[in-house]
Amino acid sequence: MDVTASFPRRETRQIMVGNVAVGGGAPVTVQSMTTTKTADVEGTLRQIYALAGAGADIVRCTCNELAAAEGLAQIVPRSPVPIVADIHHQYKMALAALDAGVHCLRLNPGNIKRPEHIKAVAEACGERGVPIRIGVNGGSLHPDLYAKYGDKVTAEAMVESALQEMAYFDEVGFDRIKISVKASSVPLTIEAYRQLSEVTDHPLHLGVTEAGPPPIGTLKATAGMATLLAEGIGDTIRYSLTADPVEEARAGRQLLEVLGLRERKNVDLIACPSCGRAEIDVFDVAQRALDAFGERQIPLQVAVMGCVVNGPGEARDADLGIAAGNRRGHLFVRGQNVAVVPEDEMVDTLVEWAEFMHEHGADAALERAKSTKDAARRAADEDRDRNLGERGDDVNHAATAVELIRKRA
């Protein structure tokens, strides 16, 4: 299936975070942040590897004390992805993180307030060729900006905070920059990024800060980031969830895949919402299929449909699917019925055929089913006719309701 995004992306400069390109037409990247103490080298590395496995291209670690900086010195050379050091109030921790070899710094303009400290960090990054993310957070702006904008967080205040930081960098000739302007309000976040994209061509790091736990946190972050990405704004993203950070990385990767901004890495499972015609518990089968595929890197779209009346047709664009009927499953490849299996073997069959298709391709799968396709199609037709005969075309009784409405009119 074609996964190319249909919306143009905003043109930005490109920076390198380690060996990962950000901006300048590079694929949108996924970031997350460790929750371990950075001084715990082995524990932090385990989490970094888990994040990389779930789709993170870049990982951020806190550097809030000397022990954390020393931990970074051991973590960076062993990490599978570039490491960003998260710096807050102590500019000397930024310098220590650079000595540890990190690939990028994240600075919050509201926390390091003295211009000479900001410029000292920028100069040190310039000497090493290390980029900086200006990480503006609506909850920690400089007090002067709160006062200027009526003691409240506004999009204008966040953008001004970023521009002030950039001005300090300009004074020392530093321009390896990416920027974020995050707030916990989705509309405010969207407006801030829109305004920022009008005044700079530096790459933008998207996120909705303090989004909260799933599912509401995932919905808030998706609403904000998907809106901006669909407008062509954004070069790298991070879900900020109150959850295992692996969920952040997985959600980020999935968001980019469904928007067509990254090639599919794992199975894209689609399923019907179920109705009175369904002959299986669609929710249960879909969840078991999702669990069975797990983290298998099989970049196929796989469908689970509740019946054979509309299932194969509605999922004809899927690479592979199965539809239920009369206590059996009808397997189809690219919309063509290829096999019939017992109901309790539906999930295992999906996984087995998905693995075969991933290794050999759809044409080979259809060739494999050459001797069974005709019988599979006849069985599907039988179950479709039986289903319609028992339940009727109007299984949810919409026609009856329409007739009643018309009588009342």
C-alpha positions in Angstrom: 0.0 0.0 0.0 1.1 3.6 -0.7 1.9 5.3 2.6 3.2 8.6 1.1 1.8 11.6 2.9 -0.5 13.8 0.7 0.4 17.1 2.5 3.5 19.2 1.9 6.0 19.6 4.7 7.4 23.0 5.7 10.9 23.6 4.5 13.4 23.8 7.4 17.1 23.7 8.0 18.7 20.4 8.8 20.7 19.6 11.9 22.3 16.3 12.9 21.7 14.7 16.3 24.4 12.2 16.3 23.8 10.3 13.1 20.1 11.2 12.9 19.1 14.0 10.6 16.3 16.3 11.8 14.7 18.8 9.5 15.6 19.6 5.9 13.3 17.0 4.4 14.6 14.1 6.6 11.9 11.7 7.8 10.1 12.9 11.0 11.8 11.3 13.9 10.4 9.9 17.2 11.8 10.8 20.6 11.2 9.8 24.2 12.9 10.2 27.5 14.1 7.7 30.1 12.5 7.6 33.6 15.5 6.0 35.3 18.1 7.7 37.3 20.8 8.5 34.8 23.5 7.4 37.3 22.0 3.9 37.1 23.9 3.1 33.9 22.7 -0.4 33.3 19.1 0.4 34.1 19.1 3.4 31.9 20.7 1.5 29.0 18.0 -1.2 29.3 15.3 1.4 28.9 17.1 3.1 26.0 17.3 -0.2 24.2 13.6 -0.9 24.9 12.7 2.6 23.5 14.8 2.0 20.4 13.1 -1.3 19.9 9.7 0.4 20.1 10.6 3.0 17.5 12.5 5.8 19.2 15.1 7.4 17.0 16.5 9.7 19.7 16.4 9.4 23.5 16.7 12.1 26.2 18.2 11.5 29.6 18.2 13.9 32.5 21.5 15.5 33.6 20.6 17.1 36.9 23.7 16.2 39.0 27.3 15.2 38.7 26.5 11.5 39.0 24.1 11.8 36.1 26.8 13.4 33.9 29.2 10.6 34.9 26.6 8.1 34.0 26.1 9.7 30.6 29.8 9.2 29.9 29.3 5.5 30.1 25.8 5.4 28.5 26.5 7.4 25.3 29.1 5.1 23.7 26.9 2.0 24.4 23.6 3.5 23.3 21.9 2.3 20.0 20.5 5.8 19.4 21.7 9.4 19.9 21.4 10.8 23.4 20.1 14.2 24.4 20.9 15.6 27.8 18.1 17.4 29.6 19.4 20.5 31.4 17.4 22.6 33.8 18.8 25.2 36.2 22.5 24.4 36.3 24.4 25.5 33.2 27.5 23.7 34.4 25.5 20.4 34.0 25.2 21.3 30.3 29.0 21.6 30.1 29.4 18.4 32.0 27.0 16.6 29.6 29.1 17.9 26.6 32.2 16.4 28.3 30.3 13.1 28.5 29.8 13.1 24.8 26.1 13.7 24.4 24.7 14.3 20.9 22.4 17.2 21.8 21.3 19.4 24.7 17.8 20.5 25.7 17.7 23.9 27.4 14.6 25.5 29.0 14.9 29.3 28.5 12.8 29.8 31.6 15.3 28.0 33.9 18.7 29.2 32.9 18.2 33.0 33.1 21.6 34.6 33.0 22.6 35.5 29.4 26.3 34.8 30.0 25.5 31.3 31.1 23.3 30.7 28.0 26.0 32.0 25.7 28.7 30.0 27.4 26.8 26.8 26.7 26.1 27.8 23.1 29.8 28.5 22.5 30.8 25.1 24.0 28.2 23.4 21.7 29.5 25.3 18.7 33.1 24.1 19.4 31.9 20.5 19.5 29.3 20.7 16.7 26.5 19.7 19.1 23.0 21.0 18.5 20.7 22.5 21.1 16.9 22.2 21.5 15.4 25.4 22.8 12.6 23.7 24.9 10.1 26.4 25.8 7.5 25.1 28.3 4.3 27.1 29.0 4.6 26.3 32.7 8.1 27.7 33.2 8.4 31.0 31.2 10.6 33.8 32.4 8.6 36.0 35.0 9.0 39.0 32.7 7.1 37.3 30.0 4.3 36.3 32.3 4.0 40.0 33.4 4.1 41.2 29.8 1.3 39.0 28.7 -1.1 39.6 31.5 0.2 36.9 33.9 -1.0 34.1 31.7 0.6 31.7 29.2 0.0 32.8 25.6 1.3 31.5 22.2 2.9 34.9 21.8 4.8 34.6 25.1 6.1 31.2 24.2 7.3 32.2 20.8 9.0 35.3 22.3 10.8 33.1 24.8 12.2 31.0 22.0 13.2 34.1 20.0 15.0 35.6 23.0 17.0 32.4 23.4 17.9 32.4 19.7 19.1 36.0 20.0 21.6 34.9 22.7 22.8 32.1 20.4 23.1 34.6 17.5 25.5 36.7 19.5 28.0 33.8 19.6 27.3 32.6 16.1 25.5 29.4 17.1 22.7 28.1 14.8 22.5 24.4 15.3 19.0 24.7 16.8 15.7 23.0 17.0 12.8 24.4 19.0 9.8 23.3 20.9 7.0 25.5 22.3 4.9 23.1 24.4 1.9 23.6 26.6 -0.6 21.3 28.3 -3.4 23.0 26.4 -3.8 21.5 22.9 -5.2 24.6 21.2 -2.5 26.8 22.8 0.2 24.4 21.7 -1.1 24.3 18.1 -1.3 28.1 17.9 2.2 28.6 19.4 3.7 26.2 16.8 1.8 27.9 14.0 3.1 31.3 15.0 6.7 29.9 15.5 6.7 28.3 12.1 6.0 31.7 10.5 9.1 33.4 12.0 11.8 30.7 11.8 13.0 28.0 9.5 14.8 26.0 12.3 13.4 22.5 12.7 10.6 22.1 15.2 10.2 19.5 17.9 6.5 18.8 18.5 4.8 17.8 21.7 2.0 18.5 24.1 3.6 18.7 27.6 2.1 17.1 30.6 -0.5 15.3 28.5 -1.3 12.9 31.3 -1.8 9.1 31.4 -3.4 7.1 28.5 -5.9 7.1 27.0 -6.6 10.8 27.5 -3.0 11.8 27.4 -2.5 9.9 24.1 -5.6 11.6 22.6 -4.4 15.1 23.7 -0.9 14.6 22.3 -2.2 13.0 19.1 -4.7 15.8 18.6 -2.0 18.5 18.8 0.8 16.8 16.9 -1.4 15.3 14.1 -3.0 18.6 13.5 0.4 20.3 13.1 1.9 17.4 11.1 -1.0 17.5 8.7 -0.2 21.2 8.1 3.4 20.3 7.3 4.7 21.6 10.6 7.1 19.5 12.7 10.4 17.6 12.2 10.6 15.4 15.3 8.0 14.4 17.9 7.6 13.2 21.5 4.5 11.9 23.3 4.8 13.2 26.9 2.7 10.5 28.7 2.4 9.6 32.4 3.2 6.0 31.5 6.0 3.6 30.6 8.1 5.6 28.1 8.0 2.7 25.7 4.4 3.6 25.2 5.5 7.1 24.1 7.9 5.6 21.5 5.4 3.2 20.2 2.6 5.8 19.9 5.0 8.2 18.1 6.0 5.6 15.6 2.4 4.6 15.0 1.3 8.2 14.5 3.9 8.8 11.8 3.0 5.6 10.1 -0.8 6.3 10.0 -0.1 9.8 8.6 2.2 8.3 5.9 5.3 10.1 7.3 7.2 6.9 8.0 7.2 3.5 6.4 5.3 0.9 8.3 7.5 -1.1 10.7 5.0 -3.4 12.4 1.6 -4.8 11.6 -1.2 -2.3 11.1 -4.2 -4.1 12.4 -7.6 -2.9 11.2 -10.9 -4.3 12.4 -14.6 -3.6 11.9 -16.5 -1.9 14.7 -18.8 -5.0 14.9 -22.6 -5.0 14.4 -25.5 -7.4 14.7 -24.2 -9.4 11.8 -20.9 -10.3 13.4 -20.5 -14.0 14.1 -17.6 -13.7 16.5 -16.5 -11.5 19.3 -14.6 -9.1 17.1 -13.2 -7.2 20.0 -11.7 -10.3 21.5 -10.3 -11.7 18.2 -8.8 -8.3 17.3 -7.1 -8.0 20.7 -5.8 -11.6 20.5 -4.4 -10.9 17.1 -2.8 -7.7 18.2 -1.2 -9.5 21.1 -0.1 -12.4 18.9 1.7 -10.0 16.5 3.2 -8.1 19.4 6.5 -6.5 18.3 7.0 -8.7 15.3 8.4 -6.5 12.5 5.9 -7.4 9.8 5.0 -4.3 7.9 1.6 -5.5 6.6 -1.9 -4.2 7.0 -4.0 -7.1 8.5 -7.8 -7.0 8.9 -10.1 -8.8 11.3 -13.7 -8.6 10.2 -16.8 -9.9 12.0 -18.6 -11.4 9.0 -18.2 -12.3 5.3 -21.1 -10.1 4.1 -19.0 -6.9 3.9 -15.8 -7.9 5.5 -13.6 -8.9 2.6 -14.9 -6.0 0.5 -14.4 -3.3 3.1 -10.9 -4.6 3.8 -10.0 -5.3 0.2 -7.0 -2.9 0.4 -5.5 -4.8 3.4 -2.6 -7.1 2.6 -4.2 -10.0 4.5 -7.4 -10.5 6.5 -9.9 -12.9 8.0 -13.6 -12.8 8.2 -15.9 -14.9 10.4 -18.7 -17.1 9.2 -20.6 -20.1 10.6 -17.9 -21.0 13.2 -15.1 -20.7 10.7 -12.8 -18.1 9.4 -12.4 -17.0 5.8 -8.9 -16.0 5.0 -8.3 -13.5 2.2 -5.2 -12.0 0.6 -5.5 -8.7 -1.2 -9.3 -9.2 -1.3 -9.2 -12.7 -2.7 -10.5 -15.7 -0.6 -7.7 -18.2 -0.2 -8.5 -20.6 2.7 -11.1 -21.6 5.3 -10.0 -22.4 8.9 -11.8 -23.4 12.1 -12.8 -20.4 14.3 -10.3 -21.3 17.0 -7.4 -21.2 14.5 -8.2 -17.8 13.1 -5.5 -15.8 15.0 -2.8 -18.4 14.5 -3.6 -18.6 10.8 -3.3 -14.9 10.4 0.1 -14.8 12.0 1.4 -17.7 10.0 0.2 -16.3 6.7 1.5 -12.8 7.6 5.0 -14.2 8.2 4.8 -16.1 4.9 3.8 -13.0 3.0 6.4 -10.9 4.7 9.1 -13.3 3.6 7.8 -14.3 0.2 5.4 -11.6 -0.9 1.7 -11.5 -1.8 2.0 -13.1 -5.2 3.7 -16.1 -3.6 0.9 -16.3 -1.0 -1.8 -16.3 -3.8 0.2 -19.0 -5.6 0.3 -21.0 -2.4 -3.5 -20.9 -2.3 -3.9 -21.8 -5.9 -5.5 -25.2 -5.2 -7.8 -23.9 -2.4 -9.0 -20.5 -3.7 -12.1 -21.8 -5.5 -13.3 -23.8 -2.6 -12.6 -20.9 -0.2 -14.6 -18.5 -2.4 -17.6 -21.0 -2.5 -17.5 -21.4 1.3 -17.5 -17.6 1.7 -20.4 -17.2 -0.6 -22.3 -19.9 1.3 -21.7 -18.2 4.6 -22.6 -14.8 3.2 -25.9 -16.0 1.8 -26.7 -17.8 5.0 -25.9 -14.7 7.1 -28.1 -12.5 4.9 -30.9 -15.1 5.0 -30.9 -15.4 8.7 -30.4 -11.7 9.6 -31.4 -9.9 6.5 -29.9 -7.0 4.6 -31.2 -4.6 7.3 -29.6 -6.3 10.3 -29.6 -3.2 12.5 -33.2 -2.4 11.5 -32.4 1.0 10.0 -35.1 0.6 7.3 -37.7 0.0 9.9 -36.8 3.1 11.8 -36.8 5.2 8.6 -40.3 3.9 7.8 -41.5 4.8 11.2 -40.0 8.3 10.9 -41.7 8.9 7.6 -45.1 7.8 9.0 -44.7 10.5 11.7 -43.8 13.2 9.3 
